[in-house]
């Protein structure tokens, strides 16, 4: 009534639950029934404003002004926030386009704010550090929603530079498998290069196999489970993912273990995408870890799926023996020294498999599985890449006891007659192309296949 009829001598307000009317004359007739119509309005009288009307008007104007200012302020704030978000988004897009090219547009949802990562890791505190290597440091973090993350912070002096950082982001963003570590996001700001992964609580495989502070010893069912999980993860990379990927740096330190001891392959900085129909590639830049790199890759820069197969075979023999091939390679002058492979082959040939096993393996009922895994490991580390089994075959060997496995030849680092450096890489390319070509056994007269 105040807003519409202030200063009026009459007025009427109607709403769904209330009707109100006032006049300077009687507009109802109580002598008649309630349904009778009120008399017609008389001519509109002159309006007389009382003495209090000015104060009421000033009060109304104050209310209207305050409401208007509030509305305008809210609108300006919303506009400013929208403009800031849009400018920030354009800035992120510019960074993505500069560093990742056309594919950067697909990575916008994976970007983490540096302040969020610092808050999650308590500004990279030592208490939250869970790993350290040549690439930098790894921290455990907790996001505002309570979920745990692993933060890989690359140091400025890291051997894993910007190229590897970009490669890992572009690759792993396209992958999804239970035996591959999941990339949640990344941060690329100023000098900071940060990768954010799912948190895997049980550290890496090398911690359990070779760590000086082993929390506990892996039993055979766990080791067999880890071997099978790694095989399925590599099979996904080679044949089942959206793109065909060769990892090129498979080793125990890049195999993470979750709370149920399921393996997850990590560190795709060295990985390469190849065409679906391609079988090999070559490079002038040899990267990887000594002991896990195949001979054709070390000598000629040729890599293929069989390069990963070779690395997998080394890992299998390490899991069974509990011995680290890297430490053995460092103790020899030759880059081809491979004590683990030589020992495994000799004990296989002499039917003395008990000498290969980790002394902590005591499960009597797993003898046949252990023999099969040693057999598979030796098949994977053969010198001729053409005769190494595919990962699809390896998975079949592991899951089917009725398949007859072929007899392995000498491991690559056990053969004395290595190819001379002056030889052309074409001979090795020919071996890669011909999967039916077998090398000649120059070392032994008999090969004994254990039952």
C-alpha positions as CSV (number, residue, x, y, z in Angstrom):
1,X,0.0,0.0,0.0
2,X,2.9,2.3,0.8
3,X,4.5,1.9,-2.6
4,X,1.4,2.2,-4.8
5,X,-1.0,4.4,-2.8
6,X,1.2,6.8,-0.8
7,X,-0.5,10.2,-0.5
8,X,-3.7,9.0,-2.2
9,X,-7.1,9.4,-0.7
10,X,-8.1,6.0,-2.0
11,X,-6.6,2.8,-3.2
12,X,-7.0,-0.9,-3.8
13,X,-4.6,-3.8,-3.7
14,X,-5.5,-7.4,-4.8
15,X,-3.4,-10.4,-4.3
16,X,-4.2,-14.2,-4.3
17,X,-4.7,-14.3,-0.5
18,X,-5.4,-10.7,0.4
19,X,-7.6,-7.9,-0.9
20,X,-7.3,-4.5,0.6
21,X,-9.1,-1.2,-0.2
22,X,-9.4,2.2,1.4
23,X,-11.4,5.2,0.4
24,X,-12.5,8.6,1.9
25,X,-16.1,7.5,1.5
26,X,-18.1,4.4,2.4
27,X,-17.7,1.9,-0.5
28,X,-19.7,-0.8,1.0
29,X,-23.3,-1.0,2.2
30,X,-23.7,-3.0,5.4
31,X,-27.5,-2.7,5.1
32,X,-27.4,-4.9,2.0
33,X,-26.3,-8.4,1.4
34,X,-22.6,-9.2,1.0
35,X,-23.1,-10.0,-2.7
36,X,-24.5,-6.6,-3.6
37,X,-22.2,-4.4,-5.7
38,X,-20.6,-1.3,-4.1
39,X,-21.7,2.0,-5.4
40,X,-19.9,3.6,-8.3
41,X,-16.9,5.7,-7.6
42,X,-17.5,9.4,-7.2
43,X,-15.4,11.8,-9.1
44,X,-11.8,11.6,-8.0
45,X,-11.2,14.0,-5.2
46,X,-8.2,16.3,-4.9
47,X,-5.1,14.7,-3.5
48,X,-3.9,16.2,-0.2
49,X,-0.5,15.1,1.1
50,X,-0.2,15.0,4.8
51,X,2.8,16.2,6.7
52,X,4.4,12.8,7.1
53,X,4.3,12.0,3.4
54,X,7.7,13.5,2.6
55,X,9.5,11.4,5.2
56,X,7.8,8.3,3.8
57,X,8.8,9.2,0.3
58,X,12.4,9.8,1.4
59,X,12.4,6.4,3.1
60,X,11.1,4.7,0.0
61,X,13.7,6.4,-2.2
62,X,16.4,5.2,0.1
63,X,15.2,1.6,-0.1
64,X,14.9,1.8,-3.9
65,X,18.4,3.3,-4.2
66,X,20.0,0.7,-1.9
67,X,18.3,-2.2,-3.9
68,X,19.4,-0.7,-7.2
69,X,23.0,-0.3,-6.1
70,X,23.1,-3.9,-4.8
71,X,21.7,-5.2,-8.0
72,X,24.2,-3.2,-10.1
73,X,27.1,-4.3,-7.9
74,X,26.2,-7.9,-8.3
75,X,25.9,-7.5,-12.0
76,X,29.3,-5.8,-12.2
77,X,30.9,-8.5,-10.0
78,X,29.5,-11.3,-12.2
79,X,30.7,-9.6,-15.4
80,X,34.2,-9.0,-13.9
81,X,34.4,-12.6,-12.7
82,X,33.3,-13.9,-16.2
83,X,35.9,-11.7,-17.9
84,X,38.7,-12.9,-15.5
85,X,37.8,-16.5,-16.1
86,X,37.7,-16.0,-19.8
87,X,41.1,-14.3,-19.8
88,X,42.6,-17.0,-17.6
89,X,41.1,-19.7,-19.8
90,X,42.6,-18.0,-22.9
91,X,45.9,-17.8,-21.2
92,X,45.8,-21.6,-20.4
93,X,44.9,-22.3,-24.0
94,X,47.8,-20.2,-25.2
95,X,50.2,-22.2,-23.0
96,X,48.8,-25.5,-24.1
97,X,48.9,-24.5,-27.8
98,X,52.5,-23.3,-27.4
99,X,53.7,-26.5,-25.7
100,X,51.5,-29.2,-27.1
101,X,50.4,-27.8,-30.5
102,X,47.0,-28.7,-31.9
103,X,46.6,-31.6,-29.4
104,X,46.8,-29.1,-26.5
105,X,43.1,-28.4,-26.9
106,X,42.3,-31.9,-25.6
107,X,44.4,-31.4,-22.5
108,X,42.7,-28.4,-20.9
109,X,40.7,-30.4,-18.4
110,X,43.9,-32.0,-17.1
111,X,45.6,-28.8,-16.0
112,X,46.2,-28.4,-12.3
113,X,46.7,-25.0,-10.7
114,X,50.2,-24.7,-9.0
115,X,48.6,-23.4,-5.8
116,X,46.3,-26.4,-5.6
117,X,49.3,-28.8,-5.9
118,X,51.3,-26.8,-3.3
119,X,48.4,-26.9,-0.9
120,X,47.9,-30.7,-1.5
121,X,51.6,-31.4,-0.8
122,X,52.1,-28.8,2.0
123,X,54.4,-26.9,-0.4
124,X,56.4,-30.0,-1.3
125,X,57.3,-30.7,2.3
126,X,59.9,-33.4,3.2
127,X,57.2,-35.3,5.2
128,X,55.2,-35.8,2.0
129,X,58.2,-36.9,-0.1
130,X,57.8,-40.6,-1.1
131,X,60.4,-41.0,-3.8
132,X,63.5,-39.4,-5.3
133,X,65.5,-40.1,-8.5
134,X,67.5,-38.5,-11.3
135,X,64.3,-37.0,-12.7
136,X,63.3,-35.2,-9.5
137,X,61.1,-36.0,-6.6
138,X,57.7,-37.6,-6.0
139,X,55.3,-36.4,-3.2
140,X,52.1,-37.7,-1.8
141,X,49.3,-35.1,-1.7
142,X,45.7,-34.8,-0.6
143,X,43.2,-32.8,-2.6
144,X,40.4,-30.8,-1.0
145,X,38.0,-33.7,-1.6
146,X,40.2,-36.1,0.4
147,X,41.5,-38.1,-2.5
148,X,45.3,-38.9,-2.5
149,X,47.6,-38.1,-5.4
150,X,51.2,-38.7,-6.3
151,X,53.0,-35.6,-7.6
152,X,56.1,-36.0,-9.7
153,X,58.0,-32.8,-9.7
154,X,60.8,-32.7,-12.3
155,X,63.9,-30.9,-11.3
156,X,65.5,-28.3,-13.6
157,X,68.5,-30.6,-13.9
158,X,66.5,-33.6,-14.6
159,X,67.5,-36.0,-17.5
160,X,63.8,-36.1,-18.2
161,X,63.4,-32.7,-19.9
162,X,60.5,-30.8,-21.4
163,X,60.4,-33.1,-24.4
164,X,59.9,-36.2,-22.3
165,X,57.4,-34.3,-20.1
166,X,55.3,-33.4,-23.1
167,X,55.5,-36.9,-24.5
168,X,54.3,-38.5,-21.3
169,X,51.3,-36.1,-21.0
170,X,50.3,-36.7,-24.6
171,X,50.7,-40.4,-24.4
172,X,49.3,-41.4,-21.1
173,X,46.3,-39.1,-21.5
174,X,45.1,-41.4,-24.2
175,X,45.6,-44.6,-22.2
176,X,43.4,-46.4,-19.7
177,X,44.1,-49.8,-18.3
178,X,44.2,-51.4,-14.8
179,X,47.8,-52.2,-15.3
180,X,48.9,-48.7,-16.3
181,X,49.2,-45.9,-13.8
182,X,46.5,-43.2,-14.4
183,X,47.6,-39.6,-15.2
184,X,45.2,-37.2,-13.4
185,X,46.7,-34.0,-14.7
186,X,49.8,-31.8,-15.0
187,X,51.1,-28.4,-14.3
188,X,53.4,-26.4,-16.6
189,X,54.1,-23.0,-15.2
190,X,57.3,-21.0,-15.4
191,X,60.1,-23.4,-14.5
192,X,57.8,-26.0,-12.9
193,X,57.1,-29.3,-14.7
194,X,54.7,-31.4,-12.6
195,X,52.8,-34.6,-13.3
196,X,49.9,-35.7,-11.1
197,X,49.1,-39.4,-10.9
198,X,46.8,-41.7,-9.0
199,X,48.3,-42.6,-5.7
200,X,49.8,-46.1,-5.6
201,X,50.5,-47.0,-2.0
202,X,53.1,-49.9,-2.3
203,X,55.9,-48.0,-4.1
204,X,57.7,-49.8,-6.9
205,X,58.7,-53.4,-7.7
206,X,62.4,-52.8,-7.2
207,X,61.7,-51.7,-3.6
208,X,60.4,-55.2,-2.9
209,X,63.0,-57.1,-5.0
210,X,66.2,-55.2,-4.3
211,X,65.5,-52.6,-1.7
212,X,67.8,-52.5,1.3
213,X,64.8,-51.8,3.6
214,X,62.4,-54.4,2.4
215,X,59.1,-54.1,4.2
216,X,58.4,-57.8,3.4
217,X,59.3,-60.5,0.9
218,X,57.1,-61.2,-2.0
219,X,55.7,-64.8,-2.1
220,X,55.3,-66.7,-5.3
221,X,51.6,-66.1,-5.9
222,X,52.3,-62.3,-5.7
223,X,55.3,-62.6,-8.0
224,X,53.2,-64.6,-10.5
225,X,50.4,-62.1,-10.3
226,X,52.8,-59.2,-11.0
227,X,54.3,-61.0,-14.0
228,X,50.9,-61.6,-15.5
229,X,49.8,-58.0,-14.8
230,X,52.9,-56.5,-16.5
231,X,52.3,-58.8,-19.5
232,X,48.7,-57.6,-19.8
233,X,49.7,-54.0,-19.5
234,X,52.4,-54.3,-22.3
235,X,49.9,-56.2,-24.4
236,X,47.5,-53.3,-24.1
237,X,50.2,-50.8,-25.2
238,X,51.2,-53.0,-28.2
239,X,47.9,-54.2,-29.5
240,X,44.8,-52.9,-27.6
241,X,45.2,-49.2,-27.0
242,X,44.0,-46.4,-29.3
243,X,47.5,-45.9,-30.5
244,X,50.4,-48.5,-30.7
245,X,53.0,-47.7,-28.1
246,X,56.5,-49.0,-27.4
247,X,57.5,-48.1,-23.9
248,X,61.3,-48.4,-24.3
249,X,62.1,-48.1,-20.6
250,X,60.4,-51.1,-18.8
251,X,62.2,-51.9,-15.5
252,X,61.2,-52.7,-11.9
253,X,61.4,-49.1,-10.8
254,X,58.8,-48.2,-13.4
255,X,56.4,-50.9,-12.1
256,X,54.2,-49.5,-9.3
257,X,52.2,-51.8,-7.0
258,X,48.8,-50.9,-5.6
259,X,47.4,-52.0,-2.2
260,X,46.5,-55.4,-3.7
261,X,49.9,-55.8,-5.3
262,X,48.5,-55.3,-8.8
263,X,51.3,-53.9,-11.0
264,X,50.9,-50.6,-12.8
265,X,53.4,-49.6,-15.6
266,X,54.5,-45.9,-15.2
267,X,57.0,-43.4,-16.7
268,X,56.1,-43.0,-20.4
269,X,58.6,-40.2,-21.0
270,X,60.7,-42.4,-23.3
271,X,57.7,-44.1,-25.0
272,X,57.1,-43.8,-28.7
273,X,54.0,-44.0,-30.8
274,X,54.3,-46.1,-34.0
275,X,51.8,-46.7,-36.8
276,X,49.4,-49.6,-36.3
277,X,51.0,-51.4,-39.3
278,X,54.6,-50.5,-38.3
279,X,56.8,-53.2,-36.8
280,X,59.9,-51.1,-35.9
281,X,61.4,-47.7,-35.8
282,X,64.9,-46.2,-35.3
283,X,66.5,-43.4,-33.5
284,X,69.8,-41.7,-33.1
285,X,69.1,-41.0,-29.5
286,X,69.6,-44.1,-27.3
287,X,67.6,-43.8,-24.1
288,X,66.9,-46.3,-21.4
289,X,68.5,-48.3,-18.6
290,X,71.6,-50.5,-19.2
291,X,70.6,-54.2,-18.8
292,X,67.0,-53.8,-19.9
293,X,67.8,-52.5,-23.4
294,X,67.8,-55.0,-26.3
295,X,71.0,-55.5,-28.2
296,X,69.6,-54.3,-31.5
297,X,68.5,-51.1,-29.8
298,X,71.9,-50.5,-28.1
299,X,74.0,-51.2,-31.3
300,X,71.8,-49.7,-34.0
301,X,69.1,-47.6,-32.4
302,X,66.4,-50.0,-33.8
303,X,63.4,-50.4,-31.5
304,X,60.2,-52.4,-31.9
305,X,57.7,-54.3,-29.9
306,X,60.4,-56.9,-29.4
307,X,62.5,-54.3,-27.5
308,X,59.8,-54.2,-24.8
309,X,59.6,-58.1,-25.0
310,X,63.3,-58.2,-24.2
311,X,62.9,-55.9,-21.2
312,X,59.9,-57.9,-20.0
313,X,62.0,-61.1,-20.1
314,X,64.8,-59.5,-18.0
315,X,62.1,-58.4,-15.4
316,X,60.7,-61.9,-15.2
317,X,64.1,-63.4,-14.5
318,X,64.7,-60.7,-11.9
319,X,61.4,-61.4,-10.2
320,X,62.2,-65.1,-10.0
321,X,65.8,-64.8,-8.9
322,X,65.6,-61.6,-6.8
323,X,68.8,-60.4,-8.6
324,X,69.2,-56.9,-10.1
325,X,70.7,-57.0,-13.6
326,X,71.6,-53.3,-13.5
327,X,74.1,-53.8,-10.6
328,X,75.6,-56.8,-12.4
329,X,76.0,-54.8,-15.7
330,X,77.8,-52.0,-13.8
331,X,80.3,-54.5,-12.4
332,X,81.5,-55.6,-15.8
333,X,83.6,-53.7,-18.3
334,X,81.5,-54.7,-21.3
335,X,78.1,-53.1,-22.0
336,X,77.0,-56.6,-23.1
337,X,77.8,-58.2,-19.7
338,X,74.7,-59.9,-18.4
339,X,75.4,-62.2,-15.5
340,X,71.8,-62.8,-14.7
341,X,71.0,-64.0,-18.2
342,X,74.1,-66.1,-18.5
343,X,73.4,-67.8,-15.1
344,X,69.8,-68.4,-16.0
345,X,70.7,-70.0,-19.3
346,X,73.5,-72.2,-17.8
347,X,71.2,-73.4,-15.0
348,X,68.4,-74.1,-17.5
349,X,70.8,-76.0,-19.8
350,X,72.2,-78.0,-16.9
351,X,68.8,-78.7,-15.5
352,X,69.7,-77.0,-12.2
353,X,66.8,-74.6,-11.9
354,X,66.9,-74.5,-8.1
355,X,70.0,-72.4,-8.4
356,X,68.1,-69.6,-10.3
357,X,65.4,-69.1,-7.6
358,X,65.3,-66.4,-5.0
359,X,66.2,-68.1,-1.7
360,X,63.1,-66.6,-0.2
361,X,60.8,-68.6,-2.5
362,X,59.7,-71.7,-0.5
363,X,56.3,-72.6,-2.0
364,X,56.5,-76.3,-3.0
365,X,53.3,-76.3,-4.9
366,X,54.4,-73.6,-7.4
367,X,57.3,-75.5,-9.0
368,X,55.7,-76.0,-12.5
369,X,54.6,-72.3,-12.6
370,X,58.2,-71.2,-11.7
371,X,59.7,-73.4,-14.4
372,X,57.2,-72.0,-17.0
373,X,58.1,-68.4,-16.1
374,X,61.8,-69.1,-16.4
375,X,61.1,-70.7,-19.7
376,X,59.1,-67.6,-20.9
377,X,61.8,-65.2,-19.6
378,X,64.5,-67.0,-21.6
379,X,62.3,-66.9,-24.7
380,X,61.9,-63.2,-24.3
381,X,65.6,-62.4,-24.0
382,X,66.8,-64.3,-27.1
383,X,69.4,-62.4,-29.2
384,X,67.4,-62.5,-32.5
385,X,64.3,-60.2,-32.0
386,X,62.5,-62.2,-34.7
387,X,62.2,-65.3,-32.5
388,X,61.1,-63.6,-29.4
389,X,57.4,-64.2,-28.8
390,X,54.9,-61.4,-29.1
391,X,53.2,-60.2,-25.9
392,X,50.0,-61.8,-27.0
393,X,51.8,-65.2,-27.1
394,X,53.3,-64.5,-23.7
395,X,49.9,-63.8,-22.1
396,X,48.6,-67.1,-23.7
397,X,51.6,-69.0,-22.3
398,X,51.0,-67.6,-18.8
399,X,47.3,-68.4,-18.8
400,X,47.1,-71.8,-20.6
401,X,49.0,-74.8,-19.3
402,X,48.2,-76.9,-22.4
403,X,50.3,-74.8,-24.8
404,X,53.7,-76.3,-25.8
405,X,56.4,-73.7,-25.4
406,X,59.2,-73.5,-28.0
407,X,62.8,-74.3,-26.9
408,X,64.7,-71.1,-26.1
409,X,68.0,-70.2,-27.6
410,X,70.9,-68.5,-25.9
411,X,70.2,-65.1,-24.4
412,X,71.5,-62.1,-26.2
413,X,74.3,-61.3,-23.8
414,X,75.4,-64.9,-23.6
415,X,76.4,-65.2,-27.3
416,X,80.2,-64.8,-27.8
417,X,80.1,-64.0,-31.5
418,X,78.5,-60.5,-31.3
419,X,78.1,-58.5,-34.5
420,X,81.0,-56.2,-35.3
421,X,80.3,-52.5,-34.9
422,X,81.3,-51.9,-38.5
423,X,78.5,-54.1,-39.8
424,X,75.7,-52.3,-41.4
425,X,72.4,-52.0,-39.5
426,X,70.7,-53.5,-42.5
427,X,71.6,-57.0,-41.3
428,X,69.8,-56.4,-38.0
429,X,66.8,-54.8,-39.9
430,X,66.7,-58.0,-41.9
431,X,66.5,-60.0,-38.7
432,X,63.7,-57.8,-37.5
433,X,61.8,-58.3,-40.7
434,X,62.2,-62.0,-40.8
435,X,60.5,-63.5,-37.8
436,X,61.3,-67.1,-39.0
437,X,65.1,-66.6,-39.0
438,X,66.8,-68.4,-36.1
439,X,70.4,-67.9,-35.0
440,X,72.9,-70.8,-34.8
441,X,73.6,-72.3,-31.4
442,X,77.4,-71.9,-31.2
443,X,77.8,-72.6,-27.5
444,X,76.2,-76.0,-26.5
445,X,75.8,-79.4,-28.1
446,X,72.6,-80.3,-26.2
447,X,69.7,-78.3,-24.9
448,X,67.8,-80.0,-22.0
449,X,64.2,-79.0,-21.6
450,X,63.1,-79.5,-18.0
451,X,59.9,-81.4,-17.3
